Amino acid sequence: MPVLVSPRIPPGRLSSSPQPSLPVEDGLLLRPWRVTDAPAVLSAFSDPAIQHWHMRRADTEAEAVSWIEGWQSAWPAETDIHWAIVRPADDGDDEVLGRIALRDLAPAVGYAECAYWVLPAGRGSGLAPRAVGAVRRWAFDEETGFERLELVHSVLNEASCRVAVKSGFSFEGVRRRGNLHADGWHDMHVHARVRGDGQSG
């Protein structure tokens, strides 16, 4: 069937280069995940505040390694993009503070959903909005080519709502029964930011 529009992000544009690392204020970095980060992932998914908003948990480092390997393979497949939020160390033993991702990529229309979590050591410092800002700047760069990023969270997740607002993602509405959590169905707030929205945040 003929396609009437050219893809916003042509196939292979992303995966033709290594996944980039992105600087964040205060000397932090978004970098691709390493299997050596598995203890941090296991710790994250043992944290009640993180578990509450997710559908899965990791019980062993082997499971965490499997997740990381899946995150690593998503870049060449151009399906998702996953970064560890770290405080770099000269010896390579970076402190992992959280995770940020662009999920459910639709390169043809330049769409992705932004998702994140922050470990207790990184909370209360504005880390999530700064990480979202770094990813947004990279995604909307013309050489990357995204047009729309969404940020979706449970209507009960007030912390994520604050992150969305601080990051300049406009509230667009409620997706009823939009996601299933361990305690049942949740209505979801939908926030979005599109190319051409303000440059701050």
MARVO-168510 format. One line per 3 residues: number of its first residue (from 1); their letters; for each residue x, z, y of C-alpha. Coordinates in pm, 1 decimal, padded with zeros to 6 digits. Layout:
# residues N
NUM = A = X,Z,Y | ... .
//
This chain:
# residues 201
1 = MPV = 00000.0,00000.0,00000.0 | 00154.5,-00097.7,00336.8 | 00256.8,00186.0,00569.4 .
4 = LVS = 00156.0,00131.2,00931.6 | 00406.2,00367.9,01094.9 | 00777.8,00422.1,01055.5 .
7 = PRI = 00881.8,00762.0,00914.8 | 00978.1,01008.8,01184.9 | 01269.1,01129.8,00969.6 .
10 = PPG = 01382.4,00847.0,00741.5 | 01462.2,00939.9,00380.5 | 01820.6,01058.2,00348.2 .
13 = RLS = 01873.7,01140.3,00715.5 | 01900.1,01511.2,00639.2 | 02066.3,01505.9,00299.7 .
16 = SSP = 02329.7,01247.2,00394.9 | 02524.6,01531.4,00559.0 | 02596.2,01888.6,00443.5 .
19 = QPS = 02338.7,02146.3,00545.1 | 02447.6,02275.0,00888.0 | 02524.0,02633.2,00983.9 .
22 = LPV = 02360.4,02733.4,01312.2 | 02496.5,02990.8,01557.9 | 02275.5,03274.3,01680.1 .
25 = EDG = 02337.7,03500.0,01978.4 | 02549.8,03814.4,01932.2 | 02790.9,03647.0,01692.5 .
28 = LLL = 02540.5,03597.2,01411.2 | 02507.8,03284.4,01201.0 | 02252.2,03096.7,00995.5 .
31 = RPW = 02434.5,02948.9,00697.2 | 02340.7,02805.7,00357.0 | 02287.6,03061.0,00083.3 .
34 = RVT = 02562.4,03148.8,-00163.9 | 02511.5,03287.4,-00513.0 | 02721.6,03584.5,-00403.8 .
37 = DAP = 02432.3,03676.4,-00171.5 | 02219.5,03769.1,-00474.0 | 02247.8,04149.6,-00422.1 .
40 = AVL = 02105.3,04109.9,-00070.0 | 01814.3,03900.8,-00198.4 | 01742.8,04157.9,-00469.0 .
43 = SAF = 01751.0,04433.1,-00205.7 | 01514.4,04238.1,00019.3 | 01252.8,04190.4,-00248.7 .
46 = SDP = 01273.3,04558.2,-00340.9 | 01181.1,04647.7,00017.1 | 00810.1,04741.0,00042.3 .
49 = AIQ = 00770.2,04581.5,00385.6 | 00897.1,04246.4,00254.8 | 00718.0,04267.6,-00080.1 .
52 = HWH = 00387.1,04330.8,00096.2 | 00376.3,03981.1,00245.6 | 00509.9,03785.0,-00053.3 .
55 = MRR = 00362.6,03668.2,-00381.2 | 00673.0,03720.0,-00596.2 | 00944.8,03977.2,-00649.6 .
58 = ADT = 01294.0,03966.7,-00793.9 | 01379.1,04239.6,-01044.8 | 01735.5,04140.4,-01138.8 .
61 = EAE = 02035.6,03977.2,-00977.0 | 02000.0,03693.2,-01227.7 | 01653.1,03621.2,-01086.3 .
64 = AVS = 01791.2,03635.3,-00732.5 | 02066.1,03388.2,-00829.9 | 01800.5,03154.8,-00969.9 .
67 = WIE = 01610.0,03168.8,-00640.0 | 01927.1,03097.9,-00442.8 | 02008.4,02800.2,-00663.0 .
70 = GWQ = 01660.4,02667.7,-00592.2 | 01712.4,02714.9,-00218.2 | 02045.0,02531.3,-00242.5 .
73 = SAW = 01891.8,02235.7,-00426.0 | 01611.8,02197.2,-00170.2 | 01844.8,02049.8,00096.1 .
76 = PAE = 01953.6,01741.5,-00103.4 | 01592.8,01697.9,-00219.6 | 01470.2,01723.3,00144.0 .
79 = TDI = 01183.1,01952.4,00040.0 | 01282.7,02276.1,00217.1 | 01575.4,02413.7,00416.6 .
82 = HWA = 01688.2,02771.9,00359.9 | 01941.4,02973.2,00559.5 | 02082.0,03323.5,00522.8 .
85 = IVR = 02096.0,03515.4,00852.1 | 02437.9,03679.7,00844.1 | 02693.0,03873.0,01041.9 .
88 = PAD = 03006.9,03676.1,00946.0 | 03315.8,03856.0,00819.8 | 03671.3,03725.1,00830.7 .
91 = DGD = 03714.8,03795.0,00459.7 | 03398.1,03598.9,00373.1 | 03203.1,03911.1,00277.5 .
94 = DEV = 02925.1,03840.4,00527.3 | 02653.9,04098.5,00591.5 | 02319.0,03939.3,00506.0 .
97 = LGR = 02051.0,04049.7,00752.3 | 01766.6,03818.2,00658.5 | 01643.7,03474.6,00564.8 .
100 = IAL = 01487.6,03189.3,00758.0 | 01355.0,02864.2,00617.9 | 01175.8,02544.0,00699.6 .
103 = RDL = 00934.0,02495.4,00411.6 | 00702.9,02220.1,00289.8 | 00891.6,01948.7,00472.5 .
106 = APA = 00697.0,01631.7,00547.6 | 00976.0,01414.9,00688.5 | 00754.8,01109.2,00734.4 .
109 = VGY = 00560.7,01289.6,01008.9 | 00836.1,01533.4,01110.1 | 00654.0,01850.9,01001.1 .
112 = AEC = 00772.3,02180.7,00850.8 | 00659.8,02544.2,00829.7 | 00891.9,02818.2,00954.6 .
115 = AYW = 00921.8,03132.9,00740.6 | 01152.4,03432.9,00749.7 | 01216.7,03791.7,00651.7 .
118 = VLP = 01454.2,04051.0,00794.1 | 01621.1,04335.7,00605.9 | 01592.3,04689.8,00747.6 .
121 = AGR = 01945.6,04673.1,00892.8 | 01842.9,04379.9,01113.3 | 01505.6,04502.8,01235.4 .
124 = GSG = 01426.7,04614.8,01587.0 | 01689.8,04392.7,01751.9 | 01488.8,04075.9,01811.9 .
127 = LAP = 01672.0,03905.6,01525.7 | 01375.4,03707.0,01392.0 | 01286.1,03537.4,01725.2 .
130 = RAV = 01652.3,03452.9,01783.7 | 01681.5,03298.1,01438.0 | 01356.8,03106.0,01486.9 .
133 = GAV = 01491.1,02980.4,01820.3 | 01811.7,02852.7,01661.1 | 01619.9,02667.1,01391.3 .
136 = RRW = 01372.6,02527.0,01643.3 | 01649.7,02391.0,01865.6 | 01814.1,02220.9,01568.7 .
139 = AFD = 01484.7,02083.5,01431.8 | 01375.0,01931.8,01763.6 | 01712.2,01777.0,01836.2 .
142 = EET = 01656.8,01400.0,01844.3 | 01919.3,01344.9,01575.0 | 01720.5,01574.0,01342.2 .
145 = GFE = 01379.0,01448.2,01441.2 | 01109.1,01705.9,01370.8 | 00791.4,01682.7,01578.1 .
148 = RLE = 00591.9,01990.2,01474.5 | 00681.0,02331.9,01336.0 | 00416.6,02575.7,01219.0 .
151 = LVH = 00447.7,02951.1,01177.1 | 00174.9,03098.2,00957.2 | 00119.9,03466.4,00877.4 .
154 = SVL = -00149.2,03706.2,00761.7 | -00381.4,03818.9,01037.9 | -00276.5,04173.7,00940.3 .
157 = NEA = 00094.6,04104.9,00991.7 | 00128.8,04211.8,01353.3 | 00510.1,04198.8,01347.3 .
160 = SCR = 00509.7,03828.8,01254.4 | 00250.0,03761.8,01521.8 | 00485.7,03912.3,01780.9 .
163 = VAV = 00771.2,03695.6,01650.2 | 00556.5,03383.3,01681.9 | 00459.3,03465.0,02040.6 .
166 = KSG = 00815.2,03554.8,02143.3 | 00934.9,03228.2,01989.0 | 00692.7,03020.9,02195.1 .
169 = FSF = 00464.0,02918.6,01907.2 | 00111.2,02872.8,02041.8 | -00177.4,03032.1,01852.0 .
172 = EGV = -00401.6,02754.6,01719.4 | -00654.3,02930.8,01500.4 | -00733.7,03112.0,01176.3 .
175 = RRR = -00702.4,02959.7,00830.0 | -00961.5,03148.7,00629.6 | -00841.0,03273.5,00290.2 .
178 = GNL = -00522.2,03087.8,00363.0 | -00291.9,03277.4,00127.2 | -00311.0,03505.8,-00173.9 .
181 = HAD = -00113.9,03830.7,-00154.0 | -00080.7,04106.4,-00410.8 | -00376.6,04288.2,-00252.8 .
184 = GWH = -00601.4,03981.7,-00240.6 | -00681.9,03689.7,-00014.5 | -00568.3,03701.3,00347.8 .
187 = DMH = -00690.5,03503.5,00644.2 | -00389.6,03348.8,00817.3 | -00299.7,03299.7,01181.3 .
190 = VHA = -00166.5,02950.0,01251.0 | 00087.7,02915.3,01533.2 | 00270.3,02593.1,01616.2 .
193 = RVR = 00534.2,02449.2,01840.9 | 00574.7,02076.2,01901.1 | 00845.6,01861.8,02051.1 .
196 = GDG = 00814.5,01873.6,02428.0 | 00692.2,02234.3,02447.6 | 00899.2,02456.4,02677.5 .
199 = QSG = 01270.0,02477.4,02606.1 | 01301.4,02856.9,02612.0 | 01270.2,03086.0,02310.7 .
//
